[in-house]
Amino acid sequence: MAKSKIRVRYAPSPTGHLHIGNARTALFNYLYARHNKGKFIIRIEDTDTKRNIDDGERSQLDNLKWLGLDWDEGPDVGGDFGPYRQSERKDIYVDYINQLLEKGLAYKSYRTEDELEADREAQKARKEMPHYVYEYAGMDDKQIAKVQADAEANGLEPVVRFRVSEGATYAWTDLVKGDVSFESKTIGGDFVIQKRDGMPTYNFAVVIDDHLMEISHVFRGDDHVANTPKQLMIYEAFGWDAPQFGHMSLIINSETGKKLSKRDESVLQFIEQYRELGYLPEAMLNFIILLGWSPVGEDEIFTRQEFIKMYDEKRLSKSPAAFDGKKLEWVNNQYMKNADEDAVFDLALPQLIEAGLLEKHADPMKMEWTRKLVSLFKREISYAAEILPFAKPFFHGPADINDEARAELAEDDALTVLKEFRARIADVDYLNTVKVLKTIKSIQKDTKIKGRKLWMPIRIAITHEMHGPELPESIELIGYEQSIKNLDEMINELS
């Protein structure tokens, strides 16, 4: 069947939450569809019932929406090619499996797991690659029928295996990797297309679904390359045209150079984890797209619409993509700097409440004070959870002064500056940024002390830190009473 329309799909398994690698697969399919005015379809591949988790599908769809993706067809929006869950398509698969059985292109296999394991051990001992050995070798149809009848009489449930042709070559021109080919003898023998519980295996169901849903292009991870020849065999058996395949490079850990494994706990790998830390969806989308795809030029920050406009599958990389957590932080920080203050506050608020710094239903004045605090550090933080170490001194009072800061306070003019600042704010009722700045400038004018020698003693005395956001804003947030208290303590100590 010729496919003139662009139709691509993302087909997650609800066996876990949305992983960085899966999100990248979804994004590249999405960009290809939107760039080419095609259709983007979501299909849930949930035939592995033992491994499915309760909220696996919800996690996939919810987090894709959070990243800014939308789709034309899927389990939640419907469409003309449904159902969009494989578990609801069992009757469709059974019909096509029966067609292959009738044609002699597939057969029922009654080998038990123990027998198969014994075969593998024997092959390993002979230093052979593990492979399935045809159990009916040398038998005629009558003999095969008797063996199968005896197996069923003994209560054995069969799987259905696809008969792999001998001496065949399966080749395709990959949209990413170029020309790829496999010899049929490397496949591992006749493979299962229907499990004992009657559900199809991945390599069978995916072909049926992609054909019936008129999928034109399949972009997926490099780990699916070995599945492709098996799927091409199914297409060939039914006389169907296969879609165009593109296998994207692996994602590796930039620190270890190893494939990014879900068991690698040194890297956060699930989209929900980044949501919980307060990353921005626009930044996550930007970062993930650049894992294995490169735009023209040196720029790295783009909107979703800009990515759609300039997307070119020819720029998908053949080399592994390095996942660099620091790079992700940098990308998110670029977005945080330019984000709406309300958006950043909405991300930071749950972090502050979860940490016990702010009551869940704080009064309006406290909320407004907190909003100013978050705004003050908006440019400093890479993601919302990083507000916590900055915010704690403002909620609980400053930390102890370190030795480097104390060395600054030992300078000759430090005590003079602090006494002048204390005296000049003694008669005011409150401190805001304007009053603080005006007071510090008046000290500079009258004492001729300026620069670091002027600003650093005040910063250290009141905030107990040598670095931070603008000092006037910091003092306004700390408040008049706490600022006076910190000043008096430091003046007494230095005196």
N, C-alpha and C positions, 0 to 999 in steps of 0.2 A: 504494500500500500504506500503510495507516494505521499509524503507529508509536506505540503506547501506552506502550512501555517506554523508559526513559531509557538510551540507549546512545551513548556518545561515544568518540572515538578521538583519539590523537595519532599522526600518520603521518610520521615523520621520513625524510629521505633520507640514506643513509650516504655522502654526498659530503663530509662534514666532521665535526668533533667537535661536541659539544653546545654550542650558542650560547645566550647569555642570552635572546635573543628566542624561540628554540625552547623553552627551558626554561619560559619564561612561558606559552607556548601549551599545553605539556603540563600545567602546574600548573592553569591555569584550567579545562581540560577535566576534570582529575582532581578538582578541588574541586566542580565542578558534578555530576559523577557521584556522588561520595561524599556530598555534601549531600542529594541527591535519592534516595539508596539505589539508584543505577543502576549500570551496568557501564562500566568504563574499559578501553579496548582499545588495544594497541600494534600498529601495522601498519607494516612497513618498505617504503617506496616506493623501490625500487632499480632502476627500469627505465633510469635514465640510467647505463648500464654504464661509459661512458667516464670519468665523473667520480667514480664510487664509489671510496672509499679502503679499504684493507685492514681497518683497525680502526674504520671509521665506525660500523657497527652496534654494536660492543662499547662504543664511547665513549658512544653515545646511551643504551643500556640501563644500563650501569654507573653513569653519572653521574646518571641518573634515580633509580636505587636509592639512590645516595649522598645525594640530596636527600630521601629518605624516601618516595618514591612506590612504590606497588605497583599491579599491574594484574591484571584478571580473565582476559584473553585476550591472547595475543601469540606471537611466534615462539619464545620460550623456555619458555612455560608451556602452549602449545597452546590448544584451545578448539573449539567446535562450528562455527565459521565460517571455518576455515583453508582453505588455507595463509595465513599472515600475512606472507609476503614476496611482493611483486608479481612478482618474477622467477620464482616458482613457480606463478603463476596465468596464464601466457601463454595456455594453451589456452582458458581461460575467456573472456579478452578477444577472442581470435580468433573464437569462436563468436558473440559479440554484434556484432562488426564485420561478420561475414558477414550477420547479420540486417539490419543497416542497408544493406549493399550490395544485398541482395535487394529491399528496400523502395524502393530508389532514393533513400534519405536520405543516402547517402554514395557516393563514387566513387573510383576509382583515378586518381591524378594523376602524370603522368610529366614534369612540368616539372623541368628540372635546376636545381641551385643557381646556376649561371651565369645561366640565363634569369631566375630569380627576382630575382637581384641586379640584373640589367639593368632589370627592371621597376621595382624600388625606386628606382634612380638616375633613371630617366625621370620617375617620379612626384615625386621630390624636386625635379627641375628645373622641373616644372610647379607646384611649391609645393602638392602634394597630400599628404595623409596616406598613408604606405605601406599598401598593401592588396593582397591577392591578387586577380588578375583571372581569372575563370572561363575556363579554357583551351578549353572545348568550346562556347563561345557560338555560337549559330546553327546548330549541327550537329544532325542527327537521330541516332537510336540506331545506325543502320547506319554512319554516318560516324564516330561516336565509337568504335565497335568497331574500325573499320579503323585509326584513329589509334593506338589502344591496342595493337593487334596489331603495327603497324609499330614502335612504341616497344619492345615486348618483343623483337621480332626483332633490334633493335639493341642488346639487352642492358641496357636501362634498367630499373632497379628502381623500382617505384612507391611513393608514400606513399598513404594513404587519407585523403581529406578529407571533412569533414562539410558537407552542403549547408545553408547559412544561409538562413533564410527572409527575404524582403524585406518591409520595412514592419512588422516585428513589434516588440513591446515586451516586455522581460523585466523583471519587477519582483518585489521581495520585501520583507517587513518585517524588517529586520535587528534582531537582539536588542541590538545596541549602537548602530548608526547611525540606526535608524528606517527610514523608507520610502526605498528605493533603486530606481532603474529605469535601464535601458539600452535604446537603440534598436538594432535589429539592424545597421543600417548603420554603427554605430560600432565593430563588432567587428573589422573588418579583413578581412572576406571569409571565404570557406570555410576552415576551419582543419583542421590535420592531427590525426587521431586515431590513426593508426598510422604509425610510422616505417618507413624502408626496410629496417631489420633485422627487421621484424615485431613489434617491441615497441610497446605502446600509448604514447601521450603521456599526460602527467599529467592533463589535463582530461577525458580519456576514462576512464582506469583508475580515477580517484578516484570517479567516478560509479558505475561497476560495483561497485566494492568497497563503497562506502558503502551502496548498495542491498542487495547480497547479505548484508552484515554487519548489516543493519537498524539503521544509525546514525540516531539521532533528531535529534541536535543537532551542529552543527559550529562550534566556536569556533576562529578562526584569525586571523592578522595582517591588518592593513588592506591590505597589498600584494596580497592575494588577491581583493579586491573585483572587479577587472576580469576575473578568471577565472570569477566566479559566473554571469554570463549564458551563457557557453559551456556551463557544466555544466547550467544549467537547460534549455538546448536539448536536451541528451542525455536528461535526465529526461523531457522532453516527448516526444521521439522514441519512447521505449519505453513511454510511458503510465504512468510511475512518479511517485509523490509524492516531492518533494525534502525533505530534512531542513530544520530551521530553522537559519539561518546567523547567526552573530554575528562581526563583524569588529572585532578589538581595535585600539586606537590604536597608532600607530607609537611606537617608543622613540627618543628623541633624546639626543644628547650635551648634557648640561646646560651645558657650557662654550661650545660652539659654536652650539647651537640647531639643528644639522643632524641628519638621520636617522643613527642609529647604524649605521655601515657596517662590515662586516667588514674593510675596508681602512683603517679609522681606527685607527692603531697607538697613538694617545694613550690609548686605553681598552682594558683587558683585557676580552675579550668572551666567553671560553670557560670553561665551568664547571671544566674540568681545570686551568686556570691558577690559579683561586682555591683549588682543592684543594691544588695544589702549594705555594701560599703559606701554607697552614695556616688557611684559613677554616673555620668550623664549618658543617656542612650545614644545621642548624636556622636559622642566621642568614641564609644564602644564600636558603633557602626563604622566610623572612619578608620579606627585602628585595625579592625578585623578585615576590612576590604584590602588593606595594604599588606596583609599576610599572603603573599603569593601573587599579588597583582600590583603593577606599578603604573602610575600615570605618566604622561609626557611632562618633562620639566622637573624642577626641584621642589615645587610646592607639595605639602603633605596634608594640609587641612582643607577639606572640601565638604560641602553640604551633600545631603542625599541626592538632591536634584542634579547637582553638578556631577556626581558620580554616574548617575543614570545617563546624562548627556554625553559624557566622554568615555563611557565604558567600551572596551574593546577586548574581546576574548583572546585576541592574538598577543596581548600583553600579560597573559597568565604565565607565571614563571615555571620552568621545568625544574629549577633548583629548590631544595627544601626552604620553607619559610621559617624564620627564626622568631619564636615568641619571646619578646623582651618586655618584662613587667615594667621596667623603668621607662621604656619608650611609651608604654600605655599610660603611665602616670603623666608623662610630659604631654601627650596628646590631650588627656583629660584636663590638665591644667590650662591648656590653651583655650579650651571651651569654657572652663570655669571663669577665667578672667573676663570673657566676653558675655557670659550668661546673665540673664535677668536676675536681679538680686532676690526677687521673690522665689525664683526657681531654686536658687542655691539654698535659701533659707528653708524651703520645703524639704530639701534633701538632708540638711543638717539637723533639723528639728528632731526627727526620730533618733538620731545618733545621740543627741544631748539628753533626751528623755531616757533612752535605753541605758545610758551611762549613769543615770541618777543625778545628773547635774540640774535638770529642770523638771518641775512637776508637769504631769500630763496636761493639767488644766490650769496653767499658770495665769495670773491676772494680766490684764492688758498692758499695764506698765512694764511688767517683767518681760512679757513677750516682745514689746517694742525695744526694750534694752537688749534682749537677746538678738533681735534682728540686726541691731547696730553692730553687735559683737561679731556676728557671722559676716556681715558686710565688710567689716574691718579686715578680716582675714581671707576674704574671697580670692584675692590674687596670690595668697601664700600657699593655699592648700591644693593638692592634686585631686583629691576626692573628699567627699563630705566627712567621712570618718576621721580624717586628719584634723578636723576642727577641735577634737577632744583635748589633745595636749596644749593647744593654744588657749582653749577656753577655760580649762580647769583653774588656772591662777585667778581668773576674773570671778569665778564662782566661789572658790575656797580660799582665796588669798594667795600671794606669791610664794614660790618655792624658796629654798635657802639660796643665798648668794654664793656663787662659786669663787675659787681663788683668783681666777683671772679678773672677775668683776671687782673683787676687793682690791686688787692691785690698781685698778682704775681709780678707785675712791681714795687711794693713798696719795694721789697727785696733789700738788700744793693748792690748786684753786678749787678742789672739789667741795670742801667744807664751806668756803665762801659762797659758791654757787647755790648750795643747798639752803644756807641761811637766808640768802637774798630771796630765793624763790618762796621759802616758807613765810618770810615777812610780807612779801607782796601779795600773797593770796590769803593772808590772815583775816582780812575784813570782807571777803566776798562770801556770798551765800552758796554758790555752786560753781563748778568748773565746767566749761565747755571748750571746744577746740579753739574758738576765737580768743577767749580769755587766756588760755594757756599759752598760745602762740604770742599774744601781745605781751604777756608777762615775761616770757623768755627773751623776747627781743629788747624789752626795756632793760633787762639785766645786762645784755650784751652792750647796749649803748652806754650804760653808766659805768660798767666795770672794765670794758674793753676785752672781756673774756669771750671767746667765740669758738665756733666749730665743735670738735669732739670734746674739748675741755668744758664747754658749756652744757651741751646736750647729754653727754654720757652720764655724769653724776646724777642728774635728775631722773634719767631713765632707769638707772640701776637702783636708786633709792626707792622709787615708787613701784616699779614693775619687778625688780630683782633680776632682770634680764638685760643682756647687752645688745640683743637684737630683737627686732619685732616690727610691727607696722608703725605708722606715723605716731610719734609720741603724743601730740595733743589729743588725737582720737583715743589713744590708749588710756590717757589720764581721765578723759571724760567718762569712759566706760567704767574705770575703777571707782570713780566717784570721789566727791570732796572729802568725806569723812575718812575713807580708807587711805586716800592719798596723803592727807594730813598725818594720819597715824604712822604710815610708813616713813614719811619724811622725818617726823619727830624721833622715831626709833633710830634712824640712821644718823641724824645729827647728834643725838646723845652718844651713840656708839663712837663716832669719829671724834667727838669732843673729849 
